[in-house]
Amino acid sequence: MATNRLEMLQQMVAQDPNNSFARYGLAMEYANTGVLEQAVTEFETLIRHDMDYAAAYFHAGQALEKLGRVEQARTIYEQGIEVTTRKGDGHTRAEIEAALNLLPL
């Protein structure tokens, strides 16, 4: 039995690796606890399996920025803008655009 949120989310993903919500939760838990490399890995896996999970692009970009991987953050933000434009998700698109515009040139 899981003893904390991280273990619970890891078990959920292990039981159903294609559960986008569980994988997003796991990625966010890693990000929120400062385990940024693992967070990026989980966000990238989520995006590969569910390209339309718009929030993953924003939070993956944020984690990449914190790791100093600005060009990778730029790329993921640009991909997120494409997805949110296609889906008509103006709110998430605006958040991603704002993050992209804050990146150094």
Rosetta silent file (secondary structure, phi, psi, omega in degrees, C-alpha in Angstrom):
SEQUENCE: MATNRLEMLQQMVAQDPNNSFARYGLAMEYANTGVLEQAVTEFETLIRHDMDYAAAYFHAGQALEKLGRVEQARTIYEQGIEVTTRKGDGHTRAEIEAALNLLPL
SCORE:     score description
SCORE:     0.000 S_00000001
   1 L     0.000  139.174 -178.372    0.000    0.000    0.000 S_00000001
   2 L   -66.585  138.420 -179.867    1.251    3.470   -0.881 S_00000001
   3 L  -102.170  -13.077  176.894    2.469    5.473    2.080 S_00000001
   4 L  -149.926  173.865 -176.346    2.575    8.868    0.407 S_00000001
   5 H   -59.071  -43.182 -179.254    1.298   10.710   -2.647 S_00000001
   6 H   -59.974  -47.659 -179.983    4.417   10.003   -4.721 S_00000001
   7 H   -63.703  -39.107  179.271    4.235    6.270   -4.090 S_00000001
   8 H   -62.262  -45.092  179.802    0.504    6.243   -4.799 S_00000001
   9 H   -67.292  -39.264  176.530    1.000    7.997   -8.139 S_00000001
  10 H   -60.389  -41.975  178.648    3.912    5.725   -9.050 S_00000001
  11 H   -65.448  -40.727  179.705    1.696    2.702   -8.381 S_00000001
  12 H   -61.740  -43.924  179.764   -1.142    4.168  -10.453 S_00000001
  13 H   -68.273  -38.273  177.882    1.176    4.738  -13.409 S_00000001
  14 H   -62.534  -38.159  179.792    2.704    1.274  -13.009 S_00000001
  15 H   -73.011  -33.897 -178.545   -0.781   -0.265  -13.124 S_00000001
  16 L  -144.664   84.028 -176.967   -1.872    1.800  -16.128 S_00000001
  17 L   -60.318  -17.781 -179.442    1.022    3.512  -17.969 S_00000001
  18 L   -95.287    7.439  177.762   -1.437    5.073  -20.433 S_00000001
  19 L   -79.174   99.041 -175.022   -3.427    6.876  -17.732 S_00000001
  20 H   -60.824  -40.929 -178.350   -2.667   10.469  -18.698 S_00000001
  21 H   -63.797  -43.452  178.864   -4.162   11.966  -15.552 S_00000001
  22 H   -65.793  -42.059 -179.767   -2.086    9.740  -13.267 S_00000001
  23 H   -65.826  -39.832  176.426    1.097   10.394  -15.251 S_00000001
  24 H   -61.518  -44.329  177.870    0.450   14.146  -15.167 S_00000001
  25 H   -60.131  -41.292  178.529   -0.073   13.916  -11.409 S_00000001
  26 H   -64.639  -45.478  178.705    3.182   11.999  -11.035 S_00000001
  27 H   -60.134  -43.344  179.778    5.076   14.536  -13.140 S_00000001
  28 H   -65.721  -38.218  178.513    3.618   17.395  -11.096 S_00000001
  29 H   -63.426  -43.403  175.881    4.524   15.682   -7.838 S_00000001
  30 H   -60.945  -45.481 -179.374    8.118   15.332   -9.019 S_00000001
  31 H   -61.780  -44.379 -177.473    8.150   18.979  -10.117 S_00000001
  32 H   -68.473  -22.328  179.263    6.641   20.194   -6.849 S_00000001
  33 L  -101.358    6.668  174.471    9.210   18.293   -4.800 S_00000001
  34 L    83.838   10.281  178.104   12.143   19.527   -6.891 S_00000001
  35 L   -92.418   70.754 -166.947   12.912   16.260   -8.681 S_00000001
  36 H   -69.642  -38.250  179.203   12.976   18.131  -11.971 S_00000001
  37 H   -60.561  -43.482  179.631   14.787   15.644  -14.214 S_00000001
  38 H   -69.111  -35.811  176.497   12.236   12.970  -13.358 S_00000001
  39 H   -60.228  -46.786  179.368    9.414   15.476  -13.818 S_00000001
  40 H   -60.392  -43.589  178.736   10.658   16.285  -17.319 S_00000001
  41 H   -58.259  -44.999 -179.717   10.905   12.583  -18.131 S_00000001
  42 H   -67.638  -41.133  177.021    7.308   12.026  -17.026 S_00000001
  43 H   -62.318  -42.433  179.697    6.026   15.081  -18.918 S_00000001
  44 H   -63.846  -40.221  177.442    7.837   13.920  -22.069 S_00000001
  45 H   -64.105  -43.753  178.524    6.353   10.435  -21.718 S_00000001
  46 H   -58.890  -46.996 -178.533    2.906   11.927  -21.224 S_00000001
  47 H   -64.006  -38.736  177.776    3.258   14.122  -24.319 S_00000001
  48 H   -61.670  -37.152 -176.004    4.432   11.164  -26.418 S_00000001
  49 H   -91.829  -20.899 -178.427    1.357    9.161  -25.410 S_00000001
  50 L  -145.853   79.477 -174.206   -1.190   11.994  -25.262 S_00000001
  51 L   -59.712  -18.788 -177.031   -0.098   14.848  -27.508 S_00000001
  52 L   -93.087    4.250 -179.962   -3.225   16.845  -26.643 S_00000001
  53 L   -78.413   83.509 -167.610   -2.568   17.067  -22.882 S_00000001
  54 H   -57.510  -41.800 -176.980   -2.009   20.806  -23.101 S_00000001
  55 H   -61.722  -26.146 -179.487   -1.017   21.527  -19.495 S_00000001
  56 H   -62.487  -33.536 -179.546    1.925   19.141  -19.822 S_00000001
  57 H   -66.334  -44.561 -179.758    3.619   21.496  -22.273 S_00000001
  58 H   -62.569  -50.513 -175.281    3.466   24.443  -19.905 S_00000001
  59 H   -72.792  -31.126  173.556    4.723   22.541  -16.878 S_00000001
  60 H   -63.708  -43.742  177.636    7.390   20.664  -18.838 S_00000001
  61 H   -60.274  -41.950  178.696    8.666   24.012  -20.078 S_00000001
  62 H   -61.482  -44.269  179.583    8.717   25.378  -16.543 S_00000001
  63 H   -64.710  -41.822  178.918   10.743   22.403  -15.300 S_00000001
  64 H   -62.991  -40.261  176.944   13.149   22.683  -18.215 S_00000001
  65 H   -59.475  -46.507 -179.460   13.647   26.382  -17.475 S_00000001
  66 H   -61.563  -28.364  177.231   14.477   25.621  -13.843 S_00000001
  67 L   -83.735   -2.149 -179.652   17.060   23.120  -15.082 S_00000001
  68 L    80.395   13.655 -178.597   18.598   25.838  -17.286 S_00000001
  69 L   -97.762   67.373 -170.738   17.574   24.046  -20.487 S_00000001
  70 H   -63.282  -42.134 -178.425   16.108   27.154  -22.094 S_00000001
  71 H   -66.930  -35.983  175.880   16.177   26.000  -25.715 S_00000001
  72 H   -67.927  -37.549  176.164   14.372   22.790  -24.839 S_00000001
  73 H   -62.302  -44.214  179.063   11.822   24.845  -22.908 S_00000001
  74 H   -57.601  -46.156 -179.403   11.362   27.063  -25.957 S_00000001
  75 H   -61.599  -45.034 -177.627   10.748   24.022  -28.162 S_00000001
  76 H   -68.520  -37.268  175.710    8.208   22.486  -25.784 S_00000001
  77 H   -62.631  -43.752  179.465    6.390   25.817  -25.419 S_00000001
  78 H   -62.049  -39.909  176.200    6.210   26.161  -29.207 S_00000001
  79 H   -63.622  -40.205  178.950    4.785   22.639  -29.463 S_00000001
  80 H   -64.112  -37.316  177.157    2.259   23.516  -26.785 S_00000001
  81 H   -64.235  -41.082  177.049    1.155   26.592  -28.695 S_00000001
  82 H   -60.868  -45.555 -178.358    0.547   24.439  -31.772 S_00000001
  83 H   -64.719  -47.828 -176.889   -1.520   21.957  -29.746 S_00000001
  84 H   -68.597  -30.777  175.571   -3.572   24.577  -27.925 S_00000001
  85 H   -66.357  -46.874  179.911   -4.226   26.465  -31.156 S_00000001
  86 H   -61.558  -39.096 -177.768   -5.457   23.294  -32.840 S_00000001
  87 H   -82.973  -12.535 -177.132   -7.631   22.430  -29.838 S_00000001
  88 L    74.912   27.492 -179.359   -8.981   25.961  -29.394 S_00000001
  89 L   -94.475   81.019 -175.132   -7.654   26.131  -25.810 S_00000001
  90 H   -65.314  -34.891 -178.463   -7.072   29.873  -25.597 S_00000001
  91 H   -64.340  -51.919 -179.454   -6.451   29.969  -21.852 S_00000001
  92 H   -66.800  -36.699  177.478   -3.611   27.444  -21.852 S_00000001
  93 H   -59.762  -44.053  179.893   -2.236   28.915  -25.054 S_00000001
  94 H   -61.796  -39.968  177.750   -2.046   32.354  -23.405 S_00000001
  95 H   -63.686  -43.850 -179.163   -0.175   30.886  -20.416 S_00000001
  96 H   -67.182  -42.065  178.406    2.297   29.107  -22.677 S_00000001
  97 H   -61.334  -41.299  179.206    2.790   32.197  -24.850 S_00000001
  98 H   -62.354  -43.778  178.229    3.463   34.311  -21.764 S_00000001
  99 H   -62.963  -42.298  179.126    6.072   31.809  -20.555 S_00000001
 100 H   -61.952  -41.776 -178.438    7.661   31.701  -24.012 S_00000001
 101 H   -68.304  -19.682  178.410    7.824   35.490  -24.175 S_00000001
 102 H   -85.380  -11.614  179.845    9.695   35.587  -20.854 S_00000001
 103 L   -68.336  144.443  176.389   12.509   33.369  -22.108 S_00000001
 104 L   -66.708  148.188  179.363   15.804   35.097  -22.818 S_00000001
 105 L   -77.276    0.000    0.000   16.631   35.567  -26.487 S_00000001
